Amino acid sequence: MEGQEVARGSGILLAVSSLPSEYGIGTLGDAAFHFVDLLVDLKQKYWQVLPVGPTSFGDSPYQSLSAFAGNPYLIDLDQLVREKLLTPEEIQSYYWGTQKSAIDYAALFENRTLVLQKAFGRFDEHEPEFQQFVEENRDWVEDYGLYMALKVSNGNQNWQSWPENIQKKQPVALAKCRKEMYNNIMFWVFCQYKFFQQWGKLREYANSKGIQLIGDVPFYVGKDSVDTWMHPEQFLLDENGEAAYVAAAIPDKFSETGQVWGNPLYNWPLMQEDGFSWWKRRMQISTKLFDVIRMDHFIGFVKNYMVPRDATDASGGRWMKGPGRKLTDALNSVLNGTTVIADDYGGKALIPGVKKLLAKTGWLNTKVLMFAFDGDPSNEHLPHNYPENCVAYTGTHDNETIVGWWKSITAAERKLARDYLCDHATPEEELYKCFISLIMRSAARVCVIPMQDYMGLDNRFRMNKPSTVGTNWKWRIKKRDLTKKLQKEIYDVTLRYGRKNWD
């Protein structure tokens, strides 16, 4: 299969959660629509939003409570006011944090559910649209509602710690829970209805303006998730929901000890027996949300790196064979033409089979500029080596900002980068603009620049530092950050290299 053809263009990487709002976190409200308008003014074509699943401990959307659900934190409260489900006074009576530039997840955890419950209390469950949503998503949304209701009633502990009859899903026990917790279950279903309803309106608006949404699909799911609870047979878990081995990332030049992610591994033989139905349904849901899907950790389709569950680093791990083309073919069968970006960087050096499989999928590959300067002129991340059918980034959500990266690399690496730019004169404080220009003028069909890189921010403002918790996924942009000067710079570099989203 030949690579997918996409229009030459550019976009900005900015999580929905990073948008400005009055209530602690960016949402699917006015700020999101205004950002679409800004992208149009800046002649962009793409908005990459990162994963949008419900988060748990560590606040990472890559450790989501569900592979299908949306994050209730992203539901816009002002829209609920317009629907007369809330009042402004009710929203303002809760604490949402003190900083406009960072998310206070503790405040959200304490208060967002309380506010949404008020809205649910005024909602009519008999609305035809709601009933239709439940019917169309019955295969996952009611299980999600039950799981969340049980999680809250069990002090938000992992399901592996719940009472045995619930943990093991004994039919009589679950039937009793569904009856006694009906209102709580339907509250969480309501949250999903509102998330998908609001998301649908945002996507429709973006598409009407010529903007396509790029959304990330994490490769793994969280150990504590409705997926592992309801379908443990799909994962390598014992009868108590525990794993002997968990997912990890191999040590490399960017992490000497690797990363222990802790996600459960998939039971690939069983998944293959039923035609990868769980994966296909997951991808179908993703096509309802996104115009372009970025498939996280493409290496996992070929091999999965794993370590013992109590490992403190990933240096002693081993590989497990992945499903390969059987899974990618299954996913392609339900994509209905949706473009897929494969997160494949590092694959060529680690596993030659990654590039071979990717060539058969028709999916786009990924280039990351800050991986380029190792002295090897054949390095696939150097812009002169980019093929047309790829997506180029200065860095991703997991990387340093381009400014932070420049400060962290060695003098020798800086010289390599300066030599490549043919630029030894630009002041360091302006050099990030040269790196953006470097990939924007490459052959790559699509360039996506993190907003932090356009703003020239250092590592204090990075989105995520892998293998750490407590400071990640918090960054937010303030309205005043989007200055006329910044907008002109983005507009100019977009037009200069022929990436304008043509009217």
VENJO-V243069 format. One record per pair of residues at least 24 apart in sequence whose C-alpha atoms are under 8 Angstrom apart, sorted by the first residue. I is the first residue (numbers start at 1). J is the second residue. D is the distance in whole Angstrom. If there is no record, write none. Layout:
# VENJO-V243069
i->{I;I}
j->{J;J}
d->{D;D}
This chain:
# VENJO-V243069
i->{1;1;1;1;2;2;2;2;3;3;3;3;3;3;4;4;4;4;4;5;6;6;6;7;7;8;8;8;8;8;9;9;9;9;9;9;9;9;9;9;10;10;10;10;10;10;10;10;10;10;10;11;11;11;11;11;11;11;11;11;11;12;12;12;12;12;12;12;12;13;13;13;13;13;13;13;13;14;14;14;14;14;14;15;15;15;16;16;16;17;17;18;18;18;18;19;19;19;20;20;20;20;20;21;23;23;24;24;24;24;24;24;24;25;25;25;25;26;26;27;27;27;27;28;28;28;28;28;28;29;29;29;29;29;29;32;33;33;33;36;36;36;37;39;40;40;40;40;41;42;42;42;42;42;43;43;43;43;43;43;43;44;44;44;44;44;45;45;45;45;45;46;46;46;46;46;47;47;47;47;48;48;48;48;49;49;49;49;50;50;50;51;51;51;51;52;52;58;58;58;59;59;59;60;60;62;62;62;62;63;63;63;63;63;64;64;64;65;65;65;65;65;65;66;66;66;66;66;66;67;67;67;68;68;68;69;69;69;70;70;70;71;72;72;72;73;73;74;75;75;75;75;76;80;85;85;85;85;85;86;86;90;91;100;100;100;101;101;101;101;102;102;102;103;103;103;103;104;116;117;120;120;130;130;133;134;134;141;141;142;142;142;143;143;144;144;144;145;145;145;145;145;145;146;146;146;146;147;148;148;149;149;149;149;158;159;159;159;160;160;160;160;167;169;199;200;203;203;210;212;212;212;213;213;213;214;214;214;214;214;215;215;215;215;215;215;215;216;216;216;216;217;217;217;217;217;218;218;218;219;219;219;219;219;220;220;220;221;221;222;222;223;223;223;233;233;234;234;234;234;234;235;235;235;235;236;236;236;236;237;243;244;244;245;245;245;245;246;246;246;246;247;247;247;247;248;248;248;248;248;249;249;249;250;250;250;250;251;251;257;257;257;258;258;258;259;259;259;259;260;260;260;260;260;260;261;262;265;268;268;272;272;272;275;276;276;279;280;280;280;283;283;283;284;284;287;287;291;291;292;292;292;292;293;293;293;293;294;294;294;294;295;295;295;295;296;296;297;297;297;298;298;298;298;299;299;299;299;299;301;301;301;301;302;302;302;324;325;325;325;328;329;332;339;339;340;341;341;341;341;342;364;364;364;365;365;365;366;366;366;366;367;367;367;368;368;368;368;368;369;369;369;369;369;370;370;370;370;373;373;373;374;374;375;383;383;383;383;384;384;386;386;386;387;387;388;388;388;389;389;390;390;390;391;391;391;391;391;392;392;392;392;392;393;393;393;393;393;394;394;394;394;394;394;394;395;395;396;397;397;397;397;398;398;398;398;399;399;399;400;400;400;400;401;401;401;401;401;401;401;402;402;402;402;403;403;403;403;403;403;404;404;404;405;430;432;437;440;440;440;440;441;454;454;455}
j->{359;360;361;362;359;360;361;362;359;361;362;363;364;389;339;362;363;364;389;389;389;445;446;445;446;444;445;446;498;499;44;45;46;445;446;447;498;499;500;501;44;45;46;440;446;447;448;449;494;499;500;39;44;45;46;47;48;446;447;448;449;44;46;47;48;448;449;450;451;47;48;49;50;448;449;450;451;47;48;49;50;450;451;48;49;50;49;50;74;74;476;474;475;476;477;476;477;478;100;476;477;478;479;100;91;96;96;97;100;103;104;107;108;73;74;103;476;74;476;73;74;75;76;74;75;76;198;199;202;75;76;77;78;79;198;202;202;205;206;206;209;211;209;211;209;210;211;501;491;487;488;490;491;494;491;494;495;499;500;501;502;211;494;499;500;501;210;211;212;500;501;211;212;213;214;448;211;212;213;214;213;214;215;448;213;214;215;216;214;215;216;215;216;217;218;215;216;469;470;472;105;472;473;472;473;218;220;221;222;220;221;222;223;263;221;222;225;221;222;224;225;226;227;144;221;222;225;226;227;221;227;282;140;282;285;141;144;192;192;195;196;195;191;192;195;108;112;195;191;194;195;198;198;119;118;119;120;122;123;118;119;115;115;476;477;478;475;476;477;478;474;475;476;473;474;475;476;474;191;187;187;190;190;193;193;189;193;189;192;185;186;189;226;230;188;189;226;184;185;186;187;188;189;177;178;181;185;226;185;188;181;184;185;188;224;224;225;229;224;240;241;242;229;230;289;289;289;290;501;290;291;292;290;291;292;290;291;292;293;294;286;289;290;291;292;293;294;293;294;295;296;286;293;294;295;296;295;296;297;295;296;297;298;300;263;264;265;263;264;263;264;262;263;264;267;270;266;267;268;270;271;264;265;266;267;264;265;266;267;264;309;308;309;306;307;308;309;306;307;308;309;304;305;306;307;305;306;307;314;317;305;306;314;305;314;315;317;314;315;313;314;315;313;314;315;313;314;466;467;307;311;312;313;314;467;467;309;304;322;323;323;326;327;330;327;330;331;330;331;334;331;334;335;334;335;335;338;338;339;338;339;340;341;338;339;340;341;340;341;342;343;340;341;342;343;342;343;342;343;344;342;343;344;354;343;344;347;351;354;325;327;328;354;353;354;357;357;357;360;361;361;361;361;363;364;364;365;366;390;391;366;389;390;391;389;390;391;390;391;392;393;391;392;393;392;393;394;395;396;393;394;395;435;439;394;395;402;405;413;416;417;413;416;416;438;439;442;443;442;443;442;443;444;443;444;443;444;445;444;445;444;445;446;444;445;446;447;448;439;444;446;447;448;439;447;448;449;450;435;436;439;448;449;450;453;449;450;450;450;462;463;464;463;464;465;466;462;464;465;458;459;462;465;452;453;457;458;459;461;462;432;453;456;458;432;453;456;457;458;459;457;458;459;459;456;456;493;493;494;497;499;497;486;490;486}
d->{7;5;6;5;7;7;8;5;7;8;4;6;6;6;7;5;6;7;7;7;8;7;8;7;8;8;4;6;8;6;7;6;8;6;5;7;8;4;6;6;5;6;6;8;5;5;6;8;7;6;8;8;5;6;4;5;7;8;6;5;6;8;7;5;6;5;5;6;6;6;5;6;8;6;6;4;6;7;6;6;8;6;6;7;4;6;6;8;7;7;7;7;6;4;6;6;6;8;7;7;6;6;6;8;8;5;5;6;7;6;7;8;7;7;7;6;8;7;8;7;4;6;5;6;6;5;6;7;7;8;5;8;7;7;8;7;7;8;8;6;8;7;8;8;7;8;7;8;8;7;8;6;5;8;7;7;8;8;5;5;7;7;7;8;6;6;7;5;6;8;5;6;5;6;7;8;7;6;5;6;6;4;6;8;7;6;5;7;8;5;5;6;5;6;7;8;8;5;6;8;7;7;7;8;7;6;7;7;7;8;6;4;8;8;6;5;7;8;6;6;4;6;8;7;7;8;5;6;6;6;7;7;7;6;7;7;8;7;6;6;7;7;6;7;6;7;7;7;8;7;5;7;8;7;8;5;7;6;7;7;6;8;7;7;8;7;6;5;6;6;5;5;5;8;5;7;7;7;8;7;6;7;8;7;7;8;8;6;8;7;8;7;7;8;8;8;6;8;4;6;7;5;5;8;7;8;5;6;7;7;7;6;6;7;5;6;8;7;8;7;6;8;7;8;7;7;7;8;8;8;6;7;5;5;6;6;6;5;6;7;8;8;6;8;6;5;6;6;5;6;7;8;7;6;5;6;7;5;7;7;5;6;8;7;6;7;8;6;7;5;7;7;5;6;7;8;6;5;8;7;6;6;6;4;5;7;6;6;5;7;7;6;6;6;5;4;5;5;6;6;5;7;6;5;7;6;5;6;6;8;6;8;7;7;6;7;7;7;6;6;6;5;6;5;6;6;6;7;6;7;7;7;6;6;7;7;7;8;7;6;8;8;8;7;7;7;7;7;6;7;7;7;7;6;7;7;7;6;7;6;5;6;7;7;6;5;6;6;4;6;7;7;6;5;6;7;5;8;5;7;6;5;5;8;8;6;6;8;6;8;7;8;8;7;6;8;7;7;8;8;7;7;8;7;8;6;6;7;8;7;6;6;5;7;7;5;6;6;5;6;8;6;5;6;6;5;6;6;8;6;5;7;8;7;6;6;7;7;6;6;6;7;8;7;7;6;6;8;7;8;7;6;6;6;6;5;5;5;6;6;5;6;7;6;7;5;6;7;7;6;6;5;6;7;6;5;6;8;7;7;7;8;6;8;8;7;7;7;8;7;5;6;7;5;6;6;8;7;7;8;6;6;8;7;6;7;6;6;8;6;6;6;8;7;6;7;6;6;5;7;8;5;5;8;8;6;7;8;7;6;8;5;8;7;7}
